[in-house]
Amino acid sequence: MDLEECAKFANDNPVGYVATVEGDQPRVRAFLMWFADESGFYFHTGEPKNVCKQLRRNPKTEVCFSSQSCDRTMRVAGIVEFLDDANLRARLIEERPFLKAIVEGPEDPALVIFRISHGEARFWTMELNMKEDEAPRVEF
């Protein structure tokens, strides 16, 4: 098992549940991951949103992806890295045209791209139920 397999699983199942902390209160919400590759797992959000504020205060996060049949999940834990890259921002708006109704273009400071580029991914299946420590892990 390697990062390539983890990225493929995330790209095939792009709805992930992102966990943050606000004070001592855990928060989780669904995100449509943008893409994953050998450089990490990429997401976007809006600067004014609470999730963005929470990630800026505490960039540690975990994202859970699940297969459509829910027979396999992958948890990705790591530190969020915020990216301010003009080419990435332009690509994002091109690939996600619905953003054109929300932001004023790639330069709009309300548009935030972040990725998890270092951390650990682990898979779970029913065969591993009650044996979490045996779950295959990939450090990246």
N, C-alpha and C positions, 0 to 999 in steps of 0.2 A: 504494500500500500504506500502511495506517495502523494505529493501535492497535486500532481496531474489528475489522479483519480478523485481527489477531494474537489478540485475545481470543476471537473466534469459533473460530479454529483450535484454541486451547487448550481451549475449552469442548466442542468436538466430539471432541477427543482428549485427555481429561483425565489420562491416565497420563503423568506426566513423570518424568524421571530427574534428581534433584537432586544437584549436585556440591558437596562441601565439602572442607575441608582439615583434617587433624589432624596438627599438626607439619608434616613435609614429605611426608606420605602423603595423596594424593588419596583421597577416599571418594565413592561414588555409590550411590544407592538409589532405588527406585521410590516415587513418591508419587502418590496420587490427589488431584489438585488439587481444591479446593473449588469455586472459580469464578474467572472473569476478567471484568473490565469496564474502563471508562475509567479507573478508579482503581488498577488493577493486577491482579496474579495472586495469588490467596489460597490459602493452605495452612494445615494445622494439624498439630500433633504433640504429643508429651508432654514436659513439662519434664525428666523424668529421663532421657530418651533421649540417646544420644551425638550424634545429629544436631542436637539442640537446643543442646547444649553447644558443638558445633563452630560453629554459626551465631552463637551469642552471642560466641564468641571472635573469629571472623572472619566478618562478615556478608556478605562478597562471595560470590556464588553464580552458578551458571549452571544452567538447567533445559532439558532437551531433550524436546520433544514430537514424536511421530511419527504420521503418518496410519496407519490400520490396514493399508494396503497397503505402508507404508514407502516410498512414492514421493515423499514430501514430509516434511521435518522443519522444526522451528522451534526455534531456540535463543534463550533469554531470559537475558540476563546483567544483573545489577544488585546492589543492596544490599538485604538483607533488613531490613524494618521490623517490629518486634514490636508487636502491637496489643493493648491491654487495654481493650476496649470491651464493656460489659455487653450491649448490644443485639446486637452481632455474635456474642458467645459464646452467647447464648440462641438466636439464629437457627441457628447451627451445630449445636447439639444437636437442634433441631427438624428440620433438614434431613438430619442424619446420625444417625438414632436408635440405630445401633449404638454410639455413644459413651456412651449411658446405662449400658451395662454396664462401661464403663472409667472414667468420671469420675463424681463425685458431684453434678454439676450445673454450671450456667454459672459459678459462683463458684469452682469447684475450681482451685487454682493449678497443678495438673498439666496443665491444658488450655492449650495455647499456639496462638495464631493469629498467622501472619506473612504478609506480602505483599511482593512486589517491585513497588514503585510508580514507580521511576525506573530507567531503564537502556536497554538496546538489545535489540531482537528482530531475528533474521535468519532467512530461509527458505533451505532447500537443496532442490534436486532433482537428478536425475541429469544434467540439462542443465548444471548448475553444477559438476559433478564436476571437480576439478582447477582450478577457477576460483573459489575461496572468496572472494577479494576482490571479485568481481562480484555476490555474493549480495545481494539486496535487504535493506536495513536500515531499521528503524523505531526512532527514538529516542523515548522516552516519559518 
